[in-house]
Amino acid sequence: MTSTLPPYVRLANEIAVQFAHRPPADAATAIANHMKAAWDPRMKRALIAHVQAGAENLDPVAALAAQQLATQ
């Protein structure tokens, strides 16, 4: 089955699952650092815009990471 989520949402959610064992604030910081280092600027901008629009279907920790990414 193909996901109807935008790629940046799907990927952010997948990354958040990998950090689920960590406290949310620590996980969000680690995710934001990963996105800053590895993601294409267009994907980062799209994810930040998605969060600013309400973060539909986005893991809460991934949303927090995107908020941190927006301020870095």
PDB file of N, CA, C, O and CB in Angstrom:
ATOM      1  N   MET A   1       0.840  -1.187   0.000  1.00  0.00           N
ATOM      2  CA  MET A   1       0.000   0.000   0.000  1.00  0.00           C
ATOM      3  C   MET A   1       0.884   1.250   0.000  1.00  0.00           C
ATOM      4  O   MET A   1       1.840   1.338   0.770  1.00  0.00           O
ATOM      5  CB  MET A   1      -0.955  -0.002   1.223  1.00  0.00           C
ATOM      6  N   THR A   2       0.571   2.185  -0.840  1.00  0.00           N
ATOM      7  CA  THR A   2       1.331   3.416  -0.956  1.00  0.00           C
ATOM      8  C   THR A   2       0.807   4.441   0.041  1.00  0.00           C
ATOM      9  O   THR A   2      -0.402   4.613   0.195  1.00  0.00           O
ATOM     10  CB  THR A   2       1.260   3.968  -2.391  1.00  0.00           C
ATOM     11  N   SER A   3       1.718   5.108   0.706  1.00  0.00           N
ATOM     12  CA  SER A   3       1.350   6.136   1.666  1.00  0.00           C
ATOM     13  C   SER A   3       0.904   7.391   0.929  1.00  0.00           C
ATOM     14  O   SER A   3       1.472   7.757  -0.100  1.00  0.00           O
ATOM     15  CB  SER A   3       2.526   6.449   2.611  1.00  0.00           C
ATOM     16  N   THR A   4      -0.122   8.045   1.470  1.00  0.00           N
ATOM     17  CA  THR A   4      -0.582   9.297   0.890  1.00  0.00           C
ATOM     18  C   THR A   4       0.057  10.504   1.584  1.00  0.00           C
ATOM     19  O   THR A   4      -0.207  11.651   1.224  1.00  0.00           O
ATOM     20  CB  THR A   4      -2.104   9.386   0.975  1.00  0.00           C
ATOM     21  N   LEU A   5       0.898  10.228   2.583  1.00  0.00           N
ATOM     22  CA  LEU A   5       1.577  11.310   3.294  1.00  0.00           C
ATOM     23  C   LEU A   5       2.674  11.900   2.420  1.00  0.00           C
ATOM     24  O   LEU A   5       3.281  11.180   1.627  1.00  0.00           O
ATOM     25  CB  LEU A   5       2.165  10.806   4.629  1.00  0.00           C
ATOM     26  N   PRO A   6       2.936  13.189   2.551  1.00  0.00           N
ATOM     27  CA  PRO A   6       4.083  13.760   1.845  1.00  0.00           C
ATOM     28  C   PRO A   6       5.367  13.064   2.324  1.00  0.00           C
ATOM     29  O   PRO A   6       5.444  12.639   3.477  1.00  0.00           O
ATOM     30  CB  PRO A   6       4.167  15.308   2.075  1.00  0.00           C
ATOM     31  N   PRO A   7       6.356  12.950   1.460  1.00  0.00           N
ATOM     32  CA  PRO A   7       7.586  12.238   1.828  1.00  0.00           C
ATOM     33  C   PRO A   7       8.250  12.779   3.095  1.00  0.00           C
ATOM     34  O   PRO A   7       8.764  12.002   3.899  1.00  0.00           O
ATOM     35  CB  PRO A   7       8.567  12.307   0.689  1.00  0.00           C
ATOM     36  N   TYR A   8       8.245  14.094   3.279  1.00  0.00           N
ATOM     37  CA  TYR A   8       8.903  14.666   4.453  1.00  0.00           C
ATOM     38  C   TYR A   8       8.160  14.299   5.737  1.00  0.00           C
ATOM     39  O   TYR A   8       8.795  14.155   6.781  1.00  0.00           O
ATOM     40  CB  TYR A   8       8.999  16.190   4.318  1.00  0.00           C
ATOM     41  N   VAL A   9       6.841  14.144   5.692  1.00  0.00           N
ATOM     42  CA  VAL A   9       6.075  13.724   6.872  1.00  0.00           C
ATOM     43  C   VAL A   9       6.351  12.249   7.160  1.00  0.00           C
ATOM     44  O   VAL A   9       6.619  11.868   8.300  1.00  0.00           O
ATOM     45  CB  VAL A   9       4.546  13.964   6.659  1.00  0.00           C
ATOM     46  N   ARG A  10       6.283  11.430   6.117  1.00  0.00           N
ATOM     47  CA  ARG A  10       6.533   9.997   6.294  1.00  0.00           C
ATOM     48  C   ARG A  10       7.925   9.757   6.866  1.00  0.00           C
ATOM     49  O   ARG A  10       8.086   8.965   7.794  1.00  0.00           O
ATOM     50  CB  ARG A  10       6.377   9.253   4.958  1.00  0.00           C
ATOM     51  N   LEU A  11       8.923  10.431   6.323  1.00  0.00           N
ATOM     52  CA  LEU A  11      10.291  10.244   6.772  1.00  0.00           C
ATOM     53  C   LEU A  11      10.480  10.758   8.200  1.00  0.00           C
ATOM     54  O   LEU A  11      11.134  10.100   9.008  1.00  0.00           O
ATOM     55  CB  LEU A  11      11.255  10.949   5.824  1.00  0.00           C
ATOM     56  N   ALA A  12       9.923  11.911   8.515  1.00  0.00           N
ATOM     57  CA  ALA A  12      10.026  12.449   9.878  1.00  0.00           C
ATOM     58  C   ALA A  12       9.389  11.484  10.878  1.00  0.00           C
ATOM     59  O   ALA A  12       9.939  11.257  11.955  1.00  0.00           O
ATOM     60  CB  ALA A  12       9.348  13.844   9.970  1.00  0.00           C
ATOM     61  N   ASN A  13       8.239  10.918  10.529  1.00  0.00           N
ATOM     62  CA  ASN A  13       7.592   9.950  11.411  1.00  0.00           C
ATOM     63  C   ASN A  13       8.447   8.702  11.585  1.00  0.00           C
ATOM     64  O   ASN A  13       8.543   8.172  12.692  1.00  0.00           O
ATOM     65  CB  ASN A  13       6.218   9.570  10.865  1.00  0.00           C
ATOM     66  N   GLU A  14       9.068   8.224  10.516  1.00  0.00           N
ATOM     67  CA  GLU A  14       9.931   7.046  10.595  1.00  0.00           C
ATOM     68  C   GLU A  14      11.143   7.328  11.484  1.00  0.00           C
ATOM     69  O   GLU A  14      11.551   6.467  12.264  1.00  0.00           O
ATOM     70  CB  GLU A  14      10.390   6.616   9.185  1.00  0.00           C
ATOM     71  N   ILE A  15      11.708   8.499  11.374  1.00  0.00           N
ATOM     72  CA  ILE A  15      12.852   8.865  12.217  1.00  0.00           C
ATOM     73  C   ILE A  15      12.413   8.943  13.675  1.00  0.00           C
ATOM     74  O   ILE A  15      13.134   8.484  14.561  1.00  0.00           O
ATOM     75  CB  ILE A  15      13.467  10.220  11.762  1.00  0.00           C
ATOM     76  N   ALA A  16      11.245   9.514  13.933  1.00  0.00           N
ATOM     77  CA  ALA A  16      10.745   9.631  15.308  1.00  0.00           C
ATOM     78  C   ALA A  16      10.598   8.258  15.960  1.00  0.00           C
ATOM     79  O   ALA A  16      10.866   8.113  17.153  1.00  0.00           O
ATOM     80  CB  ALA A  16       9.396  10.367  15.326  1.00  0.00           C
ATOM     81  N   VAL A  17      10.181   7.266  15.207  1.00  0.00           N
ATOM     82  CA  VAL A  17      10.053   5.906  15.743  1.00  0.00           C
ATOM     83  C   VAL A  17      11.412   5.396  16.230  1.00  0.00           C
ATOM     84  O   VAL A  17      11.493   4.699  17.242  1.00  0.00           O
ATOM     85  CB  VAL A  17       9.473   4.948  14.668  1.00  0.00           C
ATOM     86  N   GLN A  18      12.465   5.743  15.511  1.00  0.00           N
ATOM     87  CA  GLN A  18      13.811   5.281  15.875  1.00  0.00           C
ATOM     88  C   GLN A  18      14.300   5.890  17.186  1.00  0.00           C
ATOM     89  O   GLN A  18      15.204   5.350  17.824  1.00  0.00           O
ATOM     90  CB  GLN A  18      14.794   5.613  14.762  1.00  0.00           C
ATOM     91  N   PHE A  19      13.711   7.004  17.586  1.00  0.00           N
ATOM     92  CA  PHE A  19      14.127   7.684  18.817  1.00  0.00           C
ATOM     93  C   PHE A  19      13.080   7.573  19.925  1.00  0.00           C
ATOM     94  O   PHE A  19      13.164   8.276  20.932  1.00  0.00           O
ATOM     95  CB  PHE A  19      14.412   9.149  18.529  1.00  0.00           C
ATOM     96  N   ALA A  20      12.104   6.702  19.743  1.00  0.00           N
ATOM     97  CA  ALA A  20      11.000   6.572  20.703  1.00  0.00           C
ATOM     98  C   ALA A  20      11.466   6.129  22.089  1.00  0.00           C
ATOM     99  O   ALA A  20      10.761   6.353  23.073  1.00  0.00           O
ATOM    100  CB  ALA A  20       9.977   5.584  20.180  1.00  0.00           C
ATOM    101  N   HIS A  21      12.630   5.512  22.181  1.00  0.00           N
ATOM    102  CA  HIS A  21      13.147   5.042  23.474  1.00  0.00           C
ATOM    103  C   HIS A  21      13.745   6.178  24.309  1.00  0.00           C
ATOM    104  O   HIS A  21      14.059   5.983  25.483  1.00  0.00           O
ATOM    105  CB  HIS A  21      14.203   3.962  23.251  1.00  0.00           C
ATOM    106  N   ARG A  22      13.901   7.352  23.715  1.00  0.00           N
ATOM    107  CA  ARG A  22      14.499   8.487  24.421  1.00  0.00           C
ATOM    108  C   ARG A  22      13.409   9.426  24.935  1.00  0.00           C
ATOM    109  O   ARG A  22      12.300   9.437  24.401  1.00  0.00           O
ATOM    110  CB  ARG A  22      15.474   9.252  23.495  1.00  0.00           C
ATOM    111  N   PRO A  23      13.714  10.203  25.955  1.00  0.00           N
ATOM    112  CA  PRO A  23      12.743  11.215  26.403  1.00  0.00           C
ATOM    113  C   PRO A  23      12.404  12.143  25.226  1.00  0.00           C
ATOM    114  O   PRO A  23      13.271  12.429  24.399  1.00  0.00           O
ATOM    115  CB  PRO A  23      13.311  12.041  27.618  1.00  0.00           C
ATOM    116  N   PRO A  24      11.158  12.612  25.144  1.00  0.00           N
ATOM    117  CA  PRO A  24      10.741  13.406  23.977  1.00  0.00           C
ATOM    118  C   PRO A  24      11.627  14.609  23.662  1.00  0.00           C
ATOM    119  O   PRO A  24      11.934  14.845  22.493  1.00  0.00           O
ATOM    120  CB  PRO A  24       9.351  13.886  24.188  1.00  0.00           C
ATOM    121  N   ALA A  25      12.040  15.362  24.650  1.00  0.00           N
ATOM    122  CA  ALA A  25      12.873  16.544  24.382  1.00  0.00           C
ATOM    123  C   ALA A  25      14.222  16.140  23.795  1.00  0.00           C
ATOM    124  O   ALA A  25      14.710  16.778  22.863  1.00  0.00           O
ATOM    125  CB  ALA A  25      13.085  17.360  25.672  1.00  0.00           C
ATOM    126  N   ASP A  26      14.829  15.076  24.341  1.00  0.00           N
ATOM    127  CA  ASP A  26      16.108  14.595  23.813  1.00  0.00           C
ATOM    128  C   ASP A  26      15.943  14.040  22.403  1.00  0.00           C
ATOM    129  O   ASP A  26      16.776  14.280  21.529  1.00  0.00           O
ATOM    130  CB  ASP A  26      16.700  13.521  24.736  1.00  0.00           C
ATOM    131  N   ALA A  27      14.861  13.295  22.191  1.00  0.00           N
ATOM    132  CA  ALA A  27      14.596  12.724  20.879  1.00  0.00           C
ATOM    133  C   ALA A  27      14.410  13.835  19.843  1.00  0.00           C
ATOM    134  O   ALA A  27      14.953  13.757  18.741  1.00  0.00           O
ATOM    135  CB  ALA A  27      13.351  11.816  20.927  1.00  0.00           C
ATOM    136  N   ALA A  28      13.649  14.860  20.199  1.00  0.00           N
ATOM    137  CA  ALA A  28      13.406  15.956  19.264  1.00  0.00           C
ATOM    138  C   ALA A  28      14.704  16.662  18.879  1.00  0.00           C
ATOM    139  O   ALA A  28      14.905  17.009  17.715  1.00  0.00           O
ATOM    140  CB  ALA A  28      12.427  16.960  19.871  1.00  0.00           C
ATOM    141  N   THR A  29      15.575  16.871  19.850  1.00  0.00           N
ATOM    142  CA  THR A  29      16.858  17.521  19.564  1.00  0.00           C
ATOM    143  C   THR A  29      17.705  16.650  18.643  1.00  0.00           C
ATOM    144  O   THR A  29      18.314  17.156  17.700  1.00  0.00           O
ATOM    145  CB  THR A  29      17.622  17.814  20.871  1.00  0.00           C
ATOM    146  N   ALA A  30      17.748  15.360  18.903  1.00  0.00           N
ATOM    147  CA  ALA A  30      18.521  14.451  18.051  1.00  0.00           C
ATOM    148  C   ALA A  30      17.953  14.411  16.640  1.00  0.00           C
ATOM    149  O   ALA A  30      18.704  14.392  15.665  1.00  0.00           O
ATOM    150  CB  ALA A  30      18.538  13.039  18.649  1.00  0.00           C
ATOM    151  N   ILE A  31      16.636  14.398  16.531  1.00  0.00           N
ATOM    152  CA  ILE A  31      15.998  14.377  15.216  1.00  0.00           C
ATOM    153  C   ILE A  31      16.278  15.680  14.474  1.00  0.00           C
ATOM    154  O   ILE A  31      16.610  15.657  13.288  1.00  0.00           O
ATOM    155  CB  ILE A  31      14.477  14.150  15.351  1.00  0.00           C
ATOM    156  N   ALA A  32      16.148  16.804  15.153  1.00  0.00           N
ATOM    157  CA  ALA A  32      16.429  18.098  14.524  1.00  0.00           C
ATOM    158  C   ALA A  32      17.875  18.163  14.039  1.00  0.00           C
ATOM    159  O   ALA A  32      18.143  18.659  12.945  1.00  0.00           O
ATOM    160  CB  ALA A  32      16.148  19.249  15.508  1.00  0.00           C
ATOM    161  N   ASN A  33      18.801  17.665  14.847  1.00  0.00           N
ATOM    162  CA  ASN A  33      20.211  17.660  14.435  1.00  0.00           C
ATOM    163  C   ASN A  33      20.423  16.788  13.209  1.00  0.00           C
ATOM    164  O   ASN A  33      21.184  17.146  12.310  1.00  0.00           O
ATOM    165  CB  ASN A  33      21.103  17.172  15.580  1.00  0.00           C
ATOM    166  N   HIS A  34      19.749  15.638  13.170  1.00  0.00           N
ATOM    167  CA  HIS A  34      19.857  14.756  12.004  1.00  0.00           C
ATOM    168  C   HIS A  34      19.306  15.458  10.758  1.00  0.00           C
ATOM    169  O   HIS A  34      19.933  15.449   9.699  1.00  0.00           O
ATOM    170  CB  HIS A  34      19.099  13.422  12.254  1.00  0.00           C
ATOM    171  N   MET A  35      18.139  16.058  10.902  1.00  0.00           N
ATOM    172  CA  MET A  35      17.529  16.741   9.758  1.00  0.00           C
ATOM    173  C   MET A  35      18.408  17.888   9.275  1.00  0.00           C
ATOM    174  O   MET A  35      18.569  18.085   8.070  1.00  0.00           O
ATOM    175  CB  MET A  35      16.135  17.266  10.126  1.00  0.00           C
ATOM    176  N   LYS A  36      18.969  18.637  10.200  1.00  0.00           N
ATOM    177  CA  LYS A  36      19.841  19.761   9.842  1.00  0.00           C
ATOM    178  C   LYS A  36      21.038  19.276   9.029  1.00  0.00           C
ATOM    179  O   LYS A  36      21.447  19.922   8.064  1.00  0.00           O
ATOM    180  CB  LYS A  36      20.323  20.498  11.108  1.00  0.00           C
ATOM    181  N   ALA A  37      21.592  18.135   9.429  1.00  0.00           N
ATOM    182  CA  ALA A  37      22.797  17.627   8.772  1.00  0.00           C
ATOM    183  C   ALA A  37      22.507  16.865   7.480  1.00  0.00           C
ATOM    184  O   ALA A  37      23.314  16.906   6.551  1.00  0.00           O
ATOM    185  CB  ALA A  37      23.547  16.732   9.718  1.00  0.00           C
ATOM    186  N   ALA A  38      21.369  16.170   7.405  1.00  0.00           N
ATOM    187  CA  ALA A  38      21.180  15.224   6.317  1.00  0.00           C
ATOM    188  C   ALA A  38      20.068  15.567   5.326  1.00  0.00           C
ATOM    189  O   ALA A  38      20.079  15.079   4.196  1.00  0.00           O
ATOM    190  CB  ALA A  38      20.910  13.905   6.886  1.00  0.00           C
ATOM    191  N   TRP A  39      19.134  16.378   5.721  1.00  0.00           N
ATOM    192  CA  TRP A  39      17.997  16.640   4.842  1.00  0.00           C
ATOM    193  C   TRP A  39      18.278  17.762   3.863  1.00  0.00           C
ATOM    194  O   TRP A  39      19.006  18.707   4.167  1.00  0.00           O
ATOM    195  CB  TRP A  39      16.775  16.976   5.657  1.00  0.00           C
ATOM    196  N   ASP A  40      17.693  17.644   2.690  1.00  0.00           N
ATOM    197  CA  ASP A  40      17.728  18.691   1.676  1.00  0.00           C
ATOM    198  C   ASP A  40      16.990  19.922   2.227  1.00  0.00           C
ATOM    199  O   ASP A  40      15.959  19.778   2.884  1.00  0.00           O
ATOM    200  CB  ASP A  40      17.083  18.195   0.328  1.00  0.00           C
ATOM    201  N   PRO A  41      17.502  21.112   1.968  1.00  0.00           N
ATOM    202  CA  PRO A  41      16.841  22.323   2.473  1.00  0.00           C
ATOM    203  C   PRO A  41      15.362  22.428   2.091  1.00  0.00           C
ATOM    204  O   PRO A  41      14.560  22.954   2.863  1.00  0.00           O
ATOM    205  CB  PRO A  41      17.566  23.537   1.963  1.00  0.00           C
ATOM    206  N   ARG A  42      14.999  21.931   0.910  1.00  0.00           N
ATOM    207  CA  ARG A  42      13.591  21.986   0.497  1.00  0.00           C
ATOM    208  C   ARG A  42      12.713  21.116   1.389  1.00  0.00           C
ATOM    209  O   ARG A  42      11.587  21.491   1.716  1.00  0.00           O
ATOM    210  CB  ARG A  42      13.447  21.545  -0.962  1.00  0.00           C
ATOM    211  N   MET A  43      13.227  19.961   1.778  1.00  0.00           N
ATOM    212  CA  MET A  43      12.455  19.087   2.675  1.00  0.00           C
ATOM    213  C   MET A  43      12.315  19.725   4.051  1.00  0.00           C
ATOM    214  O   MET A  43      11.253  19.655   4.669  1.00  0.00           O
ATOM    215  CB  MET A  43      13.127  17.701   2.798  1.00  0.00           C
ATOM    216  N   LYS A  44      13.391  20.346   4.527  1.00  0.00           N
ATOM    217  CA  LYS A  44      13.313  21.022   5.829  1.00  0.00           C
ATOM    218  C   LYS A  44      12.286  22.141   5.793  1.00  0.00           C
ATOM    219  O   LYS A  44      11.476  22.271   6.711  1.00  0.00           O
ATOM    220  CB  LYS A  44      14.689  21.582   6.234  1.00  0.00           C
ATOM    221  N   ARG A  45      12.312  22.940   4.755  1.00  0.00           N
ATOM    222  CA  ARG A  45      11.347  24.041   4.632  1.00  0.00           C
ATOM    223  C   ARG A  45       9.915  23.514   4.554  1.00  0.00           C
ATOM    224  O   ARG A  45       9.006  24.083   5.160  1.00  0.00           O
ATOM    225  CB  ARG A  45      11.660  24.891   3.389  1.00  0.00           C
ATOM    226  N   ALA A  46       9.719  22.437   3.815  1.00  0.00           N
ATOM    227  CA  ALA A  46       8.376  21.860   3.674  1.00  0.00           C
ATOM    228  C   ALA A  46       7.876  21.317   5.013  1.00  0.00           C
ATOM    229  O   ALA A  46       6.707  21.496   5.356  1.00  0.00           O
ATOM    230  CB  ALA A  46       8.378  20.737   2.614  1.00  0.00           C
ATOM    231  N   LEU A  47       8.745  20.662   5.762  1.00  0.00           N
ATOM    232  CA  LEU A  47       8.342  20.129   7.061  1.00  0.00           C
ATOM    233  C   LEU A  47       8.015  21.259   8.027  1.00  0.00           C
ATOM    234  O   LEU A  47       7.020  21.184   8.749  1.00  0.00           O
ATOM    235  CB  LEU A  47       9.444  19.237   7.644  1.00  0.00           C
ATOM    236  N   ILE A  48       8.823  22.285   8.050  1.00  0.00           N
ATOM    237  CA  ILE A  48       8.571  23.434   8.930  1.00  0.00           C
ATOM    238  C   ILE A  48       7.241  24.093   8.557  1.00  0.00           C
ATOM    239  O   ILE A  48       6.461  24.448   9.440  1.00  0.00           O
ATOM    240  CB  ILE A  48       9.734  24.467   8.837  1.00  0.00           C
ATOM    241  N   ALA A  49       6.980  24.256   7.278  1.00  0.00           N
ATOM    242  CA  ALA A  49       5.711  24.842   6.828  1.00  0.00           C
ATOM    243  C   ALA A  49       4.540  23.948   7.225  1.00  0.00           C
ATOM    244  O   ALA A  49       3.478  24.440   7.606  1.00  0.00           O
ATOM    245  CB  ALA A  49       5.723  25.060   5.297  1.00  0.00           C
ATOM    246  N   HIS A  50       4.733  22.652   7.135  1.00  0.00           N
ATOM    247  CA  HIS A  50       3.688  21.691   7.518  1.00  0.00           C
ATOM    248  C   HIS A  50       3.352  21.852   9.001  1.00  0.00           C
ATOM    249  O   HIS A  50       2.181  21.854   9.379  1.00  0.00           O
ATOM    250  CB  HIS A  50       4.141  20.231   7.220  1.00  0.00           C
ATOM    251  N   VAL A  51       4.365  21.983   9.825  1.00  0.00           N
ATOM    252  CA  VAL A  51       4.152  22.167  11.268  1.00  0.00           C
ATOM    253  C   VAL A  51       3.447  23.501  11.522  1.00  0.00           C
ATOM    254  O   VAL A  51       2.529  23.569  12.339  1.00  0.00           O
ATOM    255  CB  VAL A  51       5.506  22.110  12.040  1.00  0.00           C
ATOM    256  N   GLN A  52       3.859  24.525  10.850  1.00  0.00           N
ATOM    257  CA  GLN A  52       3.237  25.843  11.037  1.00  0.00           C
ATOM    258  C   GLN A  52       1.781  25.848  10.582  1.00  0.00           C
ATOM    259  O   GLN A  52       0.988  26.676  11.030  1.00  0.00           O
ATOM    260  CB  GLN A  52       4.020  26.912  10.274  1.00  0.00           C
ATOM    261  N   ALA A  53       1.434  24.918   9.688  1.00  0.00           N
ATOM    262  CA  ALA A  53       0.056  24.813   9.197  1.00  0.00           C
ATOM    263  C   ALA A  53      -0.800  23.883  10.045  1.00  0.00           C
ATOM    264  O   ALA A  53      -1.987  23.712   9.767  1.00  0.00           O
ATOM    265  CB  ALA A  53       0.055  24.329   7.765  1.00  0.00           C
ATOM    266  N   GLY A  54      -0.211  23.277  11.079  1.00  0.00           N
ATOM    267  CA  GLY A  54      -1.001  22.428  11.963  1.00  0.00           C
ATOM    268  C   GLY A  54      -0.459  21.028  12.179  1.00  0.00           C
ATOM    269  O   GLY A  54      -0.974  20.302  13.029  1.00  0.00           O
ATOM    270  N   ALA A  55       0.545  20.634  11.451  1.00  0.00           N
ATOM    271  CA  ALA A  55       1.254  19.355  11.651  1.00  0.00           C
ATOM    272  C   ALA A  55       0.350  18.133  11.556  1.00  0.00           C
ATOM    273  O   ALA A  55       0.497  17.194  12.339  1.00  0.00           O
ATOM    274  CB  ALA A  55       1.932  19.355  12.994  1.00  0.00           C
ATOM    275  N   GLU A  56      -0.568  18.134  10.621  1.00  0.00           N
ATOM    276  CA  GLU A  56      -1.459  16.991  10.446  1.00  0.00           C
ATOM    277  C   GLU A  56      -0.667  15.721  10.133  1.00  0.00           C
ATOM    278  O   GLU A  56       0.237  15.732   9.297  1.00  0.00           O
ATOM    279  CB  GLU A  56      -2.471  17.272   9.329  1.00  0.00           C
ATOM    280  N   ASN A  57      -1.017  14.629  10.812  1.00  0.00           N
ATOM    281  CA  ASN A  57      -0.419  13.300  10.613  1.00  0.00           C
ATOM    282  C   ASN A  57       1.070  13.236  10.944  1.00  0.00           C
ATOM    283  O   ASN A  57       1.766  12.342  10.463  1.00  0.00           O
ATOM    284  CB  ASN A  57      -0.619  12.869   9.190  1.00  0.00           C
ATOM    285  N   LEU A  58       1.561  14.152  11.745  1.00  0.00           N
ATOM    286  CA  LEU A  58       2.971  14.174  12.098  1.00  0.00           C
ATOM    287  C   LEU A  58       3.143  13.776  13.557  1.00  0.00           C
ATOM    288  O   LEU A  58       2.432  14.272  14.432  1.00  0.00           O
ATOM    289  CB  LEU A  58       3.578  15.565  11.840  1.00  0.00           C
ATOM    290  N   ASP A  59       4.079  12.889  13.811  1.00  0.00           N
ATOM    291  CA  ASP A  59       4.394  12.471  15.176  1.00  0.00           C
ATOM    292  C   ASP A  59       4.715  13.713  16.006  1.00  0.00           C
ATOM    293  O   ASP A  59       5.431  14.597  15.537  1.00  0.00           O
ATOM    294  CB  ASP A  59       5.589  11.458  15.197  1.00  0.00           C
ATOM    295  N   PRO A  60       4.193  13.791  17.236  1.00  0.00           N
ATOM    296  CA  PRO A  60       4.444  14.985  18.062  1.00  0.00           C
ATOM    297  C   PRO A  60       5.927  15.277  18.298  1.00  0.00           C
ATOM    298  O   PRO A  60       6.325  16.441  18.352  1.00  0.00           O
ATOM    299  CB  PRO A  60       3.761  14.826  19.394  1.00  0.00           C
ATOM    300  N   VAL A  61       6.735  14.250  18.435  1.00  0.00           N
ATOM    301  CA  VAL A  61       8.172  14.470  18.636  1.00  0.00           C
ATOM    302  C   VAL A  61       8.802  14.992  17.348  1.00  0.00           C
ATOM    303  O   VAL A  61       9.691  15.842  17.398  1.00  0.00           O
ATOM    304  CB  VAL A  61       8.873  13.161  19.089  1.00  0.00           C
ATOM    305  N   ALA A  62       8.360  14.502  16.214  1.00  0.00           N
ATOM    306  CA  ALA A  62       8.855  15.016  14.934  1.00  0.00           C
ATOM    307  C   ALA A  62       8.436  16.474  14.754  1.00  0.00           C
ATOM    308  O   ALA A  62       9.196  17.278  14.214  1.00  0.00           O
ATOM    309  CB  ALA A  62       8.329  14.154  13.759  1.00  0.00           C
ATOM    310  N   ALA A  63       7.232  16.811  15.204  1.00  0.00           N
ATOM    311  CA  ALA A  63       6.777  18.203  15.132  1.00  0.00           C
ATOM    312  C   ALA A  63       7.647  19.100  16.009  1.00  0.00           C
ATOM    313  O   ALA A  63       8.010  20.206  15.608  1.00  0.00           O
ATOM    314  CB  ALA A  63       5.299  18.312  15.562  1.00  0.00           C
ATOM    315  N   LEU A  64       7.977  18.622  17.197  1.00  0.00           N
ATOM    316  CA  LEU A  64       8.857  19.383  18.080  1.00  0.00           C
ATOM    317  C   LEU A  64      10.240  19.550  17.448  1.00  0.00           C
ATOM    318  O   LEU A  64      10.850  20.616  17.546  1.00  0.00           O
ATOM    319  CB  LEU A  64       8.976  18.690  19.449  1.00  0.00           C
ATOM    320  N   ALA A  65      10.725  18.500  16.807  1.00  0.00           N
ATOM    321  CA  ALA A  65      12.012  18.578  16.115  1.00  0.00           C
ATOM    322  C   ALA A  65      11.967  19.630  15.012  1.00  0.00           C
ATOM    323  O   ALA A  65      12.920  20.389  14.838  1.00  0.00           O
ATOM    324  CB  ALA A  65      12.393  17.209  15.528  1.00  0.00           C
ATOM    325  N   ALA A  66      10.876  19.677  14.275  1.00  0.00           N
ATOM    326  CA  ALA A  66      10.743  20.663  13.201  1.00  0.00           C
ATOM    327  C   ALA A  66      10.711  22.079  13.765  1.00  0.00           C
ATOM    328  O   ALA A  66      11.269  23.002  13.171  1.00  0.00           O
ATOM    329  CB  ALA A  66       9.476  20.394  12.378  1.00  0.00           C
ATOM    330  N   GLN A  67      10.061  22.248  14.906  1.00  0.00           N
ATOM    331  CA  GLN A  67      10.058  23.564  15.553  1.00  0.00           C
ATOM    332  C   GLN A  67      11.471  23.976  15.961  1.00  0.00           C
ATOM    333  O   GLN A  67      11.858  25.135  15.814  1.00  0.00           O
ATOM    334  CB  GLN A  67       9.135  23.555  16.785  1.00  0.00           C
ATOM    335  N   GLN A  68      12.233  23.015  16.475  1.00  0.00           N
ATOM    336  CA  GLN A  68      13.625  23.308  16.832  1.00  0.00           C
ATOM    337  C   GLN A  68      14.433  23.629  15.593  1.00  0.00           C
ATOM    338  O   GLN A  68      15.256  24.544  15.598  1.00  0.00           O
ATOM    339  CB  GLN A  68      14.256  22.129  17.582  1.00  0.00           C
ATOM    340  N   LEU A  69      14.197  22.872  14.528  1.00  0.00           N
ATOM    341  CA  LEU A  69      14.911  23.078  13.278  1.00  0.00           C
ATOM    342  C   LEU A  69      14.648  24.485  12.728  1.00  0.00           C
ATOM    343  O   LEU A  69      15.539  25.103  12.147  1.00  0.00           O
ATOM    344  CB  LEU A  69      14.499  22.013  12.247  1.00  0.00           C
ATOM    345  N   ALA A  70      13.455  24.974  12.910  1.00  0.00           N
ATOM    346  CA  ALA A  70      13.097  26.300  12.421  1.00  0.00           C
ATOM    347  C   ALA A  70      13.857  27.410  13.122  1.00  0.00           C
ATOM    348  O   ALA A  70      14.014  28.500  12.574  1.00  0.00           O
ATOM    349  CB  ALA A  70      11.624  26.524  12.583  1.00  0.00           C
ATOM    350  N   THR A  71      14.333  27.138  14.342  1.00  0.00           N
ATOM    351  CA  THR A  71      15.033  28.162  15.105  1.00  0.00           C
ATOM    352  C   THR A  71      16.549  27.995  15.042  1.00  0.00           C
ATOM    353  O   THR A  71      17.274  28.802  15.625  1.00  0.00           O
ATOM    354  CB  THR A  71      14.574  28.134  16.545  1.00  0.00           C
ATOM    355  N   GLN A  72      17.038  26.986  14.363  1.00  0.00           N
ATOM    356  CA  GLN A  72      18.494  26.751  14.283  1.00  0.00           C
ATOM    357  C   GLN A  72      19.114  27.566  13.189  1.00  0.00           C
ATOM    358  O   GLN A  72      20.325  27.496  12.978  1.00  0.00           O
ATOM    359  CB  GLN A  72      18.797  25.277  14.053  1.00  0.00           C
TER     360      GLN A  72
END
